[in-house]
């Protein structure tokens, strides 16, 4: 690893050699103690500078280590830097230059290292933007005290950091399972399907008699009905509309970022419910992940969402494209900020196939903070008997929805005034870049 470092020694005072030659010529033509003192002084400075810079060049090494190989937006990133000077001359001005692509992560530093000594420090930053970034390389810039030589030591080691979108609780969002509404009530004109029983609850007026769980009712002396896990045996398809013509707002307070957070949170919710979840994103790059029920699927979805950028495929075209691929027992979750009702005909074709959609409609007017056409879309969806949730910035701007766990500590103070950690970062080990 040490051999991979690239070192460079550069002489910054090319005028010094001609100046010494001039002094030698003057001493030869007109011997004087002045010329002798200047020659000795400049020659000594040059020699000491060369020895000093060469010591730094030959004996200095950089080590960079990181905690946490992945993170979510809002998580804390921590790195440890170590500069070792094995030479006999101290480093009085070591400037650290970082070549990472992670935004809003300034870690430049100027330090000093004694002779045959080691300096170590840690840096912290917050992952402010989703995406895939490179940490490293790292360059140390230094020089001799007289500034005649510059030394650059470059460590090309890099590490990939995946910053995932945050996953937040969504208590207000009810998913309509394919073929069913609520606790097993069949949707009109929807094919009969199988759902998994999750438990029982007390009978309420209007509950279907076929849902009564007779063994529990007999044991407890009152009527109880079966409850379900909220999903039929079919797959979940999450359709994320990132058509650039429909997006509004900027930064975190944009329909794009809120839509991605919704998609990540819904996928996490479905997979925790042991549901096969797939995802389609009409952004750049176009993403098609077939439904699966596995821990690996969660990472595939989060990675796709971390990389997703707005695209040019309209929602209507996307619905037409996916229609042959979705089975009749599927649950379709459409996340969109589109205010153009042109895609409703394509959605209706899917409902005729027996697919039950749930639309999460981001109100672009609330994000853009100005009047926009198309605000009647939720009522149009209600006329088509399509469940629609209107998403405003307030949904994800709640304290309990704030992301960021990795790298964080939580403390409480005991009665004696002692600080006690109640939550520690998951993995405190250091890993070297590369």
LINPE-V489396 format. One record per residue. N is the residue number from 1. RES is the residue in three letters. D_LAST is the distance of its C-alpha to the last C-alpha in Angstrom with 1 decimal. Layout:
<<N	RES	D_LAST> <N	RES	D_LAST>>
This chain:
<<1	UNK	8.8> <2	UNK	11.6> <3	UNK	13.0> <4	UNK	10.4> <5	UNK	11.8> <6	UNK	14.6> <7	UNK	17.8> <8	UNK	21.0> <9	UNK	24.5> <10	UNK	27.1> <11	UNK	30.8> <12	UNK	32.1> <13	UNK	35.8> <14	UNK	37.2> <15	UNK	40.6> <16	UNK	40.7> <17	UNK	41.5> <18	UNK	44.5> <19	UNK	45.7> <20	UNK	45.8> <21	UNK	47.7> <22	UNK	50.2> <23	UNK	50.7> <24	UNK	51.3> <25	UNK	53.8> <26	UNK	55.6> <27	UNK	55.7> <28	UNK	57.3> <29	UNK	59.8> <30	UNK	60.7> <31	UNK	59.4> <32	UNK	58.7> <33	UNK	57.0> <34	UNK	55.2> <35	UNK	53.5> <36	UNK	52.7> <37	UNK	51.1> <38	UNK	49.1> <39	UNK	47.9> <40	UNK	47.0> <41	UNK	45.3> <42	UNK	43.2> <43	UNK	42.4> <44	UNK	41.3> <45	UNK	39.1> <46	UNK	37.5> <47	UNK	37.0> <48	UNK	35.6> <49	UNK	33.2> <50	UNK	31.9> <51	UNK	31.5> <52	UNK	29.8> <53	UNK	27.3> <54	UNK	26.7> <55	UNK	26.0> <56	UNK	23.3> <57	UNK	21.9> <58	UNK	21.8> <59	UNK	21.0> <60	UNK	18.6> <61	UNK	15.0> <62	UNK	12.8> <63	UNK	10.6> <64	UNK	9.3> <65	UNK	9.3> <66	UNK	10.5> <67	UNK	13.3> <68	UNK	14.1> <69	UNK	11.9> <70	UNK	14.9> <71	UNK	18.0> <72	UNK	21.5> <73	UNK	23.2> <74	UNK	24.5> <75	UNK	21.9> <76	UNK	20.6> <77	UNK	17.0> <78	UNK	16.2> <79	UNK	13.6> <80	UNK	14.1> <81	UNK	14.0> <82	UNK	15.2> <83	UNK	16.8> <84	UNK	18.4> <85	UNK	21.4> <86	UNK	22.8> <87	UNK	25.6> <88	UNK	29.2> <89	UNK	29.2> <90	UNK	27.9> <91	UNK	25.6> <92	UNK	28.0> <93	UNK	26.1> <94	UNK	22.3> <95	UNK	21.4> <96	UNK	17.9> <97	UNK	17.2> <98	UNK	14.7> <99	UNK	13.8> <100	UNK	13.0> <101	UNK	15.3> <102	UNK	16.3> <103	UNK	20.1> <104	UNK	22.0> <105	UNK	19.2> <106	UNK	20.4> <107	UNK	18.5> <108	UNK	19.8> <109	UNK	21.3> <110	UNK	23.4> <111	UNK	23.7> <112	UNK	25.2> <113	UNK	24.2> <114	UNK	27.0> <115	UNK	27.4> <116	UNK	25.6> <117	UNK	24.3> <118	UNK	21.2> <119	UNK	20.9> <120	UNK	19.0> <121	UNK	19.2> <122	UNK	18.1> <123	UNK	18.2> <124	UNK	19.4> <125	UNK	20.0> <126	UNK	21.5> <127	UNK	20.2> <128	UNK	23.3> <129	UNK	22.8> <130	UNK	21.8> <131	UNK	19.4> <132	UNK	15.8> <133	UNK	13.8> <134	UNK	10.6> <135	UNK	9.5> <136	UNK	8.8> <137	UNK	9.2> <138	UNK	11.5> <139	UNK	14.7> <140	UNK	17.2> <141	UNK	20.7> <142	UNK	23.5> <143	UNK	26.9> <144	UNK	29.8> <145	UNK	32.5> <146	UNK	34.8> <147	UNK	32.4> <148	UNK	33.1> <149	UNK	29.5> <150	UNK	26.2> <151	UNK	22.9> <152	UNK	19.5> <153	UNK	16.3> <154	UNK	13.3> <155	UNK	9.7> <156	UNK	8.1> <157	UNK	4.4> <158	UNK	4.9> <159	UNK	5.6> <160	UNK	9.0> <161	UNK	11.9> <162	UNK	15.1> <163	UNK	18.2> <164	UNK	21.1> <165	UNK	24.7> <166	UNK	26.6> <167	UNK	28.8> <168	UNK	32.1> <169	UNK	35.4> <170	UNK	38.0> <171	UNK	41.3> <172	UNK	43.5> <173	UNK	42.4> <174	UNK	44.4> <175	UNK	43.4> <176	UNK	46.3> <177	UNK	45.7> <178	UNK	46.9> <179	UNK	50.7> <180	UNK	51.1> <181	UNK	51.6> <182	UNK	51.0> <183	UNK	51.9> <184	UNK	53.0> <185	UNK	55.5> <186	UNK	55.5> <187	UNK	55.0> <188	UNK	58.0> <189	UNK	57.9> <190	UNK	54.6> <191	UNK	54.5> <192	UNK	54.6> <193	UNK	51.3> <194	UNK	50.1> <195	UNK	48.3> <196	UNK	47.0> <197	UNK	49.1> <198	UNK	47.1> <199	UNK	50.1> <200	UNK	53.6> <201	UNK	55.2> <202	UNK	58.8> <203	UNK	60.8> <204	UNK	61.4> <205	UNK	64.1> <206	UNK	63.2> <207	UNK	60.7> <208	UNK	61.5> <209	UNK	63.5> <210	UNK	61.4> <211	UNK	58.5> <212	UNK	60.4> <213	UNK	59.0> <214	UNK	62.3> <215	UNK	61.1> <216	UNK	59.6> <217	UNK	62.6> <218	UNK	65.1> <219	UNK	63.3> <220	UNK	63.0> <221	UNK	66.4> <222	UNK	65.1> <223	UNK	63.4> <224	UNK	59.6> <225	UNK	57.6> <226	UNK	54.4> <227	UNK	51.3> <228	UNK	48.4> <229	UNK	44.7> <230	UNK	45.0> <231	UNK	43.8> <232	UNK	45.6> <233	UNK	44.3> <234	UNK	43.0> <235	UNK	39.5> <236	UNK	38.2> <237	UNK	37.3> <238	UNK	35.7> <239	UNK	36.4> <240	UNK	34.6> <241	UNK	36.4> <242	UNK	34.3> <243	UNK	37.0> <244	UNK	36.5> <245	UNK	40.3> <246	UNK	40.6> <247	UNK	38.0> <248	UNK	39.0> <249	UNK	37.7> <250	UNK	34.5> <251	UNK	31.3> <252	UNK	31.3> <253	UNK	35.1> <254	UNK	35.2> <255	UNK	36.3> <256	UNK	33.0> <257	UNK	30.9> <258	UNK	33.6> <259	UNK	34.0> <260	UNK	30.3> <261	UNK	30.5> <262	UNK	33.7> <263	UNK	32.2> <264	UNK	29.3> <265	UNK	31.8> <266	UNK	34.3> <267	UNK	31.8> <268	UNK	30.7> <269	UNK	34.4> <270	UNK	35.4> <271	UNK	32.7> <272	UNK	33.7> <273	UNK	37.3> <274	UNK	36.2> <275	UNK	36.9> <276	UNK	35.4> <277	UNK	33.8> <278	UNK	33.1> <279	UNK	32.2> <280	UNK	33.2> <281	UNK	32.0> <282	UNK	33.8> <283	UNK	31.2> <284	UNK	28.5> <285	UNK	27.2> <286	UNK	30.1> <287	UNK	29.1> <288	UNK	31.1> <289	UNK	30.0> <290	UNK	32.8> <291	UNK	33.9> <292	UNK	32.3> <293	UNK	32.5> <294	UNK	29.2> <295	UNK	26.3> <296	UNK	24.1> <297	UNK	26.5> <298	UNK	25.7> <299	UNK	22.1> <300	UNK	23.1> <301	UNK	25.7> <302	UNK	23.5> <303	UNK	20.8> <304	UNK	23.8> <305	UNK	25.2> <306	UNK	22.1> <307	UNK	22.1> <308	UNK	25.9> <309	UNK	27.8> <310	UNK	31.6> <311	UNK	33.2> <312	UNK	36.7> <313	UNK	38.1> <314	UNK	41.1> <315	UNK	41.4> <316	UNK	44.6> <317	UNK	43.0> <318	UNK	40.2> <319	UNK	42.7> <320	UNK	44.6> <321	UNK	41.6> <322	UNK	40.6> <323	UNK	44.3> <324	UNK	44.5> <325	UNK	41.3> <326	UNK	42.2> <327	UNK	44.4> <328	UNK	47.6> <329	UNK	46.4> <330	UNK	43.3> <331	UNK	42.7> <332	UNK	41.6> <333	UNK	40.0> <334	UNK	40.1> <335	UNK	38.3> <336	UNK	39.6> <337	UNK	40.9> <338	UNK	43.3> <339	UNK	46.8> <340	UNK	48.2> <341	UNK	50.2> <342	UNK	49.9> <343	UNK	47.4> <344	UNK	49.8> <345	UNK	51.7> <346	UNK	48.5> <347	UNK	47.9> <348	UNK	51.5> <349	UNK	51.1> <350	UNK	48.4> <351	UNK	50.6> <352	UNK	53.4> <353	UNK	51.1> <354	UNK	51.0> <355	UNK	47.5> <356	UNK	47.6> <357	UNK	45.5> <358	UNK	44.5> <359	UNK	43.7> <360	UNK	41.6> <361	UNK	42.9> <362	UNK	41.2> <363	UNK	44.0> <364	UNK	42.8> <365	UNK	45.8> <366	UNK	44.6> <367	UNK	41.1> <368	UNK	42.6> <369	UNK	45.4> <370	UNK	48.0> <371	UNK	50.5> <372	UNK	49.4> <373	UNK	51.4> <374	UNK	50.9> <375	UNK	51.2> <376	UNK	53.5> <377	UNK	50.9> <378	UNK	50.7> <379	UNK	54.5> <380	UNK	54.3> <381	UNK	51.8> <382	UNK	54.1> <383	UNK	57.0> <384	UNK	55.0> <385	UNK	54.4> <386	UNK	50.6> <387	UNK	48.9> <388	UNK	47.3> <389	UNK	45.4> <390	UNK	45.3> <391	UNK	42.1> <392	UNK	42.3> <393	UNK	39.7> <394	UNK	41.3> <395	UNK	40.0> <396	UNK	36.3> <397	UNK	37.1> <398	UNK	38.3> <399	UNK	36.9> <400	UNK	36.2> <401	UNK	34.1> <402	UNK	31.7> <403	UNK	28.1> <404	UNK	25.3> <405	UNK	24.8> <406	UNK	21.2> <407	UNK	20.8> <408	UNK	24.5> <409	UNK	27.2> <410	UNK	30.9> <411	UNK	33.5> <412	UNK	37.2> <413	UNK	39.6> <414	UNK	41.9> <415	UNK	45.6> <416	UNK	45.0> <417	UNK	42.6> <418	UNK	39.4> <419	UNK	36.3> <420	UNK	35.1> <421	UNK	31.9> <422	UNK	32.9> <423	UNK	29.5> <424	UNK	26.1> <425	UNK	22.6> <426	UNK	21.7> <427	UNK	18.5> <428	UNK	18.3> <429	UNK	15.5> <430	UNK	12.5> <431	UNK	9.0> <432	UNK	6.4> <433	UNK	3.8> <434	UNK	0.0>>
